[in-house]
Amino acid sequence: MARSYRLLLKLALMAALLCWLPGVSRPAQAQGSNTLHTDGNRLLDSNGNHVIVTGISWFGLETENYAPHGLWARNLESFLDQIVELGFNTIRLPFSNQLFDPSSVPNGINYDLNADLAGLNGLEIMDKIIAGAGRRGLKVILDRHRPDSHAQSELWYTAQYSEERWIGDWVMLAERYAGDDIVIGADLHNEPRGGATWGSDDPMTDWRLAAERAGNAILKANPDWLIIVQGVEQYEGEFYWWGGNLMGARDHPVRLDLPGKLVYSPHTYGPGVYPQTWFSDPSFPDNMPGIWDSHWGFVHKDGLAPVILGEFGGRSVENDREGVWQRALVSYLKENGISYLYWTLNPNSGDTGGVLLDDWQTVDPKKEELLSSYQSPLIGSGQAVPERGAATPLATAAQPAAPSADAPPAVAPTIAEPSAAPPSPQAVATGTLRVRYHTSNPAEMSSDSKPEFIIANTGATPVRFEDLELIYWFQDDPGQTYTFQCDWAQIGCEKVQGEFEALAEGGYALRVRFQPGLAELPAGQESGEIKLRFNRVDYSEFRQSDDYSFSASNEYVEWEQVGLYLDGKLVWGRAPGSPAVNSPVVTGTTAPESPSSTAPAPTGTPPETKSGPSLPAWVMWGLTALAAFGAGLLVAAIWFIRRKR
């Protein structure tokens, strides 16, 4: 009989120890899951506490790196620590559907600093981020930012990535992260625009209907998530920012099968991204609350649903027009108790920069000061949300000056009639002026082209910017018209002007000129980055890969297929069909925001063996039940043995 007791005791102990085996990998299960739901315009947790999302985006998974940017410079865990230290409570994590294709291999990662990521695919890296966020009390919102890794899309589907694939990937993610409360919501599609409609009942373009189809499929798989729906670009002829116009939600609200799960999430930006008319209004910035109210703020103020401002940001928070705008917006959000997700942590956002500076370590102190003035505690921490009504001061009562008369227009003038080709190359001293180029949009097909330049003066005398003209040659259908935008320039975008010219021999030239008033470019110095963008006026796609001046390089290299003219004479590069003036040499100098250029070369160290996939929930419940049964047997065996004695 004693032998039987010993066998019974061993079995009980083995069963009880199963849950403690170190090799068992399982998803992080929340202790007392605390999910979110809506009540009017408020977000509430499972205990009925009011929640305000004050978070930040960290992009990169949606790009051809298939990993968050900056992992070439730092450890992933250190980024998560810093996000908590900065006071944010949520991470918005952009991704593309292409991330989940077997051929999408993560790159731009320093595995010496991130050894635990070696050998992982993009989805497994997403797992790592979410698990790490959960350990720190952070929440995550997943953002389908692009269908493929090259560029955003107007509609939620493309020829390569169908609506079925879009919904299918969302359902896969909803099922994968069910059972814990780290991921709180699905931001369905980033910045619907162009052909996207609201309330038209056209199944091919009506974004509101598509959001219902995807949202209901997600909630069927995971009823705990919030369904986060952005706006469109225009509604009944009223244009606003991409994804920012929610005017249709009043008459045509999104209808979900589960109540209490809908959140609207507009985007809005300042004059550093595009010079909208309201920024030059004499009443600026006092006119801005009315602009925000009419396009998306009414959703919150009228109690239709909660609003999470899904993107806003800019390079300046000081006393220029963009800085005044950013501070006014933070005041508006705080006064009304509206949630937000700031764009972005990354410094390599061409339009806005980020909270981090170019070294991926240092925090922009002025942005930190602004955002820390309106932040909410970690969700589920039990701390109360901040009081409403304490406005963020604008720091100065002085109104910013109206735009100067020579500021570049928002829309470039109509393309001139075909003219003669640019001047023929002249005999000049080579090497005195040089141009480095790369693009932040390498896609073959795109609705916008994003050439970026650095002009270097390697000569012995300074050069006036106003004497320079930079030319980018491209191909397109005859009769097209374009808009030009300077996204950012170290010398100041207000002094950069672009005009388009149709060439007699076919094709077009973007002529970039510099307005008077700039300091000279000294001998031995560089201009700093000049980040440009242009698109057709109707934002339709074109093939930029055929453009004479285009290269898909994401490193800054000396590039002979752009031209630089000094006083009308070509001093760098070559026009189409002409010999080059200079022989460009790849310098190896790279822009700080170029991920592949700053990513370290592979070390050759064998990757660590990755752990197996997380066990499904039913397996974990089975193990738990078996452990409980074993523990019961153990207690019964001890009691029985003692009784016999």
C-alpha angles and dihedrals in degrees: 000000000000088000090056090049091053092050091048090049092051092050091050093050093048091051093048091051096053093089091055099053105128094216095062111107116199138160117271104262117204118240101234097354112240109201129174133244136169134252112184105306095342134093114221132188125224090275094053095255118149111248129198118192112220104170147138138232122241109191135193107089088086093056133075088272089069087207135078111279120253097044086113087067106032148019117270093232091055090056090054091048090052093050089056092045089053089058101248119141101195139041120211105209116198119206139168128226087238087066088076096052113109090234093059104100119185114241140165091064125132100221091190085067096033106035092154090063095057112120095009123129123226095268091051090051087052087053090053093051093048094047091048091049090051093053088057097045093253122140125219132218114196114219122198093213101169139004092225130018096255107066147343120266132224094227130038092253137045136188089269099040114040130201088255091057091046093053093039093056091048091052090049090054093044090054093043094056098035116123099042133071102224096097106056103176155002119242093204105205133351120245107337107207145142106038094012112117134188121219096357092120089224104137091208096055110014103109092188092060092045090051089053093051094049095039095053092047090052093048091051089057096038118011092185098072128095115234107226116200125189125206129246132249100254138015122189091342096312110123126202137152120317107278091002106099113093097161090117092059091078095063098022109034121183109260118211128185091232117056121225097034105093122105125171119217119190126183124222134177142184139242092283089070100040132346100242114187095249091065091064094045111122089235094057125164094017089062094059101082088057091050091050093044094053097047103038115334092082089069089066098034093050092047095240095136140321117285125214109188095226100197138011132138146121143189097257131055094167132093099298121099095270093047092050089050093052093049092046090052094050088051090051092050092048095046090053100037094239121163121235145189111207122221106252159008091175120087091208099077102120096208101043115010113217147255088270121064125231095281089064089231111067120079121225098244096206093052090046090052092050097047095042088061088072115032133130128216124264108290110257093019092115093236118132121252116253120275117262126235103047099120122210107244119241088226093225134046093207115110114232115250119264115257113281119252092248095053113125115263120251090238120034117240119267111283112269123241115276111287137182119297118266115283116288117258113279128211103261137152106280124229099026094109123025135177128215119196142186136154130234090203111053096169118131091221119035144148091228138032119217112195116175127195145188119197116207126197106207093167131098099252133057121255128215113235091216088063091058130086123186118202129199114188121208142165129237142142116296117265098029123144126205145200122224129208134178103214096188139339131180088221090051128271092235088074096048118090129180129200130179127224130189108222125225092231092050133272129059141270126217104210113201116197133179122228123231117270100060120123115251121269100248124223111274093016137108133226095232120231122330108194114195136179134189136175143167112279090245092048091234119154124264134180107257095171089081094055115120094226097040125109126169090219113132091195123082106251133165102264123196096194093077121070131224118194127195114198089341095309121115108241100164136033128351139274117238108289094012131105118255119260094211131027104236118224121201103242099192090227108138135196114251092235095055105105100197093046094054096038112106121245116257110279097215091235109140110253118251116258106263121228119253123262118288115273115254118254095251090058091051092049089050092051091047092051091047090050091051091048091049091050089052091051090050093054092046092049093051091048092048094049093049091049091053090052 
